Amino acid sequence: VAASNEAGSSMFISFEGPDGSGKSTQIALLAEQLRSAGREVVTVREPGGTPAGEKIRAILLGEGGAVPVDPRADALLFNASRAQLVADVIEPALARGAVVIADRFADSTLAYQGYGSGLPVEELRGMIRFATAGRTPDLTLLLDLSAERGLARKSGSNRTRFEEGFDAAFHERVATGFRSLAAAEPARWRVLDASAEQGALAAEIAQIVHVALSAKR
């Protein structure tokens, strides 16, 4: 275990939000800031992050040509990738005291397949508990942005099956779903305006994480 991690306990942070909300940019900035402070940081993305997960990602996001996927199959595939990620990467990293930052986690299944596609949310929660063995993030940061504005930010090769194959109403239901999830669990979630200036948003996120890490020590 790196000596730098002995000063604080591990933490699992997830970033959620509609497509185009800027999660990957803010994750990179946060990871850099934490590493400069001496923390071990492990970043992961969903779906993917393991050899099996990357193969599942290609199916889910339509890489190499989109194939039709039923919403229930979507939910099962996302959770299969998630189960492997938890077992192979997230749990070992937390056990050695690292900060794990996830670009999406289980809340995305609830927002996309639940609120977006209309699958029963409680059934999805049971599937998620099984896949993650009960692991949930300590802190979830919602980069809140209208679906219309988020989709406008995505273009060309950045567009996946979810941007190409689902209508604006679906994406608006997803955005509403994230807000509902955050409102129902305020102790874990922090809602941030994703349209804010990049540097100002990064500073706000860094402060939130600093407070959360300090509280865990």
matplotlib code that plots the C-alpha trace (Angstrom):
import matplotlib.pyplot as plt

x = [0.0, 1.4, 2.3, 0.3, -2.9, -2.4, -3.5, -7.0, -9.5, -10.6, -13.5, -15.7, -17.0, -19.3, -20.1, -23.5, -25.4, -27.0, -24.9, -22.7, -22.6, -18.8, -18.2, -15.0, -13.4, -14.2, -13.1, -9.7, -9.4, -10.4, -8.1, -5.1, -5.9, -6.1, -2.9, -1.1, -2.2, -0.6, -3.6, -3.8, -6.6, -8.2, -10.5, -13.0, -15.8, -19.0, -19.6, -16.0, -12.9, -12.1, -11.3, -14.8, -16.4, -14.8, -16.3, -19.7, -19.2, -18.8, -22.2, -23.9, -22.6, -22.8, -19.1, -18.3, -22.0, -25.1, -27.2, -30.8, -30.8, -33.9, -34.1, -34.0, -30.9, -29.4, -29.9, -28.4, -25.4, -24.6, -24.8, -22.6, -20.0, -20.5, -20.1, -16.8, -15.6, -16.5, -14.8, -11.6, -11.0, -13.2, -13.0, -9.3, -8.6, -10.8, -9.2, -5.8, -7.0, -7.4, -9.9, -12.0, -13.7, -16.3, -17.6, -21.2, -22.2, -25.5, -27.6, -27.2, -29.1, -31.9, -32.0, -31.6, -33.3, -35.7, -36.8, -35.8, -37.0, -39.7, -38.4, -39.5, -37.1, -37.4, -36.6, -33.5, -32.4, -32.5, -30.4, -27.9, -27.6, -26.7, -24.2, -22.4, -22.6, -24.1, -21.3, -22.5, -20.6, -19.8, -20.4, -22.3, -21.8, -24.6, -23.6, -27.0, -27.7, -30.8, -30.9, -31.1, -27.9, -26.1, -26.9, -25.8, -22.3, -22.0, -21.0, -19.5, -17.5, -18.5, -22.1, -23.1, -26.1, -27.8, -27.5, -28.2, -31.0, -33.1, -35.3, -35.1, -38.0, -36.0, -33.1, -35.3, -36.7, -33.2, -32.3, -35.4, -34.6, -31.2, -32.7, -35.3, -32.6, -30.6, -33.6, -34.4, -30.9, -29.4, -26.8, -25.0, -25.7, -24.5, -26.2, -24.0, -24.8, -22.9, -23.3, -21.0, -17.5, -15.2, -12.7, -15.3, -17.1, -13.8, -13.1, -16.6, -16.1, -12.7, -14.1, -17.0, -14.6, -12.1, -14.9, -16.1, -12.6, -11.9, -15.2, -14.0, -10.7]
y = [0.0, 3.4, 5.5, 8.4, 6.4, 5.8, 9.4, 8.7, 5.9, 4.7, 6.3, 5.3, 8.2, 8.0, 10.6, 10.5, 12.6, 12.7, 12.1, 15.1, 16.4, 16.5, 13.7, 12.4, 15.9, 16.5, 13.0, 13.6, 17.0, 15.5, 12.5, 14.8, 17.0, 14.0, 12.4, 15.7, 15.5, 12.1, 9.9, 6.7, 7.2, 4.4, 5.6, 3.3, 3.6, 1.8, -0.3, -1.7, -1.5, -5.2, -7.5, -9.0, -5.6, -4.1, -6.8, -6.1, -2.4, -3.0, -4.6, -2.1, 1.1, -0.2, -0.2, -1.9, -1.6, -1.4, -4.4, -4.3, -4.9, -5.2, -3.0, -6.1, -7.4, -3.9, -4.1, -7.6, -6.7, -3.5, -5.4, -8.3, -5.8, -4.1, -7.3, -8.0, -4.4, -4.6, -7.9, -7.3, -3.6, -1.7, -3.9, -4.6, -0.8, 0.1, -2.6, -1.0, 2.5, 4.0, 6.6, 5.0, 7.3, 5.8, 7.3, 6.0, 3.2, 1.5, 4.7, 4.8, 1.5, 3.0, 6.2, 4.7, 1.3, 2.3, 5.9, 6.0, 2.6, 2.0, -1.2, -1.7, 0.2, -2.1, -5.2, -3.3, -2.5, -6.2, -7.0, -4.3, -5.6, -9.0, -7.7, -5.4, -7.6, -4.5, -2.1, 1.4, 4.7, 6.8, 9.9, 10.5, 13.7, 14.5, 16.7, 18.1, 19.3, 19.3, 16.4, 18.7, 20.6, 17.4, 15.8, 18.9, 18.5, 15.0, 14.6, 12.1, 9.3, 10.4, 9.3, 5.8, 3.7, 5.6, 9.0, 7.6, 5.2, 6.8, 9.9, 13.2, 12.2, 9.2, 11.3, 13.8, 11.0, 9.9, 13.4, 13.6, 10.2, 11.3, 14.3, 12.0, 9.6, 12.5, 14.0, 10.6, 10.1, 13.5, 12.2, 10.5, 12.7, 16.2, 18.0, 20.3, 22.6, 21.0, 24.2, 26.1, 27.2, 24.1, 25.5, 26.7, 23.4, 21.5, 23.7, 23.0, 19.3, 19.3, 21.1, 18.6, 15.6, 17.2, 17.6, 14.0, 12.6, 14.6, 13.2, 9.6, 10.0]
z = [0.0, -1.0, 2.0, 0.6, 1.0, 4.7, 5.4, 4.3, 3.8, 0.4, -1.4, -4.3, -6.3, -9.3, -11.9, -13.5, -16.0, -19.5, -22.6, -23.3, -19.7, -19.6, -17.1, -18.7, -18.7, -15.0, -14.0, -15.6, -13.8, -10.4, -10.8, -11.6, -8.6, -6.2, -7.6, -7.1, -3.5, -3.1, -3.5, -5.5, -8.0, -10.1, -12.9, -14.5, -17.1, -17.7, -19.6, -19.8, -17.7, -17.9, -20.9, -20.7, -20.0, -23.1, -25.3, -23.8, -24.3, -28.1, -28.2, -26.0, -27.6, -31.2, -31.8, -35.1, -36.1, -34.0, -33.3, -31.9, -28.1, -26.0, -22.9, -20.6, -22.5, -22.1, -18.4, -18.1, -20.3, -18.4, -15.1, -16.4, -17.3, -13.9, -12.0, -13.6, -13.0, -9.3, -8.8, -10.8, -10.3, -7.9, -4.8, -5.0, -5.4, -2.4, -0.3, -0.8, 0.1, -3.4, -4.5, -7.3, -9.7, -12.0, -15.3, -14.7, -12.3, -11.3, -11.3, -15.0, -15.3, -13.3, -15.4, -18.8, -18.7, -15.8, -16.4, -20.1, -21.4, -18.8, -17.1, -13.4, -11.3, -8.3, -10.5, -11.8, -8.2, -7.4, -10.4, -9.5, -5.9, -7.3, -9.8, -7.4, -4.3, -2.6, -3.5, -3.9, -4.3, -1.3, -3.3, -6.6, -8.6, -11.0, -13.9, -14.6, -18.1, -20.4, -22.8, -25.7, -24.8, -24.0, -27.3, -29.1, -27.6, -29.0, -32.7, -35.1, -33.6, -30.1, -30.8, -29.6, -30.2, -27.4, -29.1, -32.6, -31.8, -29.1, -29.5, -27.6, -25.3, -24.2, -23.3, -21.5, -19.4, -18.5, -17.4, -15.3, -13.9, -12.7, -10.9, -9.2, -8.0, -6.6, -4.8, -3.2, -1.8, -1.0, 1.5, -1.4, -4.4, -5.2, -8.1, -10.2, -13.1, -16.0, -18.1, -15.7, -16.9, -16.9, -14.4, -12.0, -12.1, -11.5, -8.4, -7.0, -7.5, -5.9, -2.9, -2.5, -2.8, -0.3, 2.3, 1.7, 2.0, 5.2, 6.7, 6.1, 8.0]

ax = plt.figure().add_subplot(projection="3d")
ax.plot(x, y, z, "-o")
ax.set_aspect("equal")
plt.show()
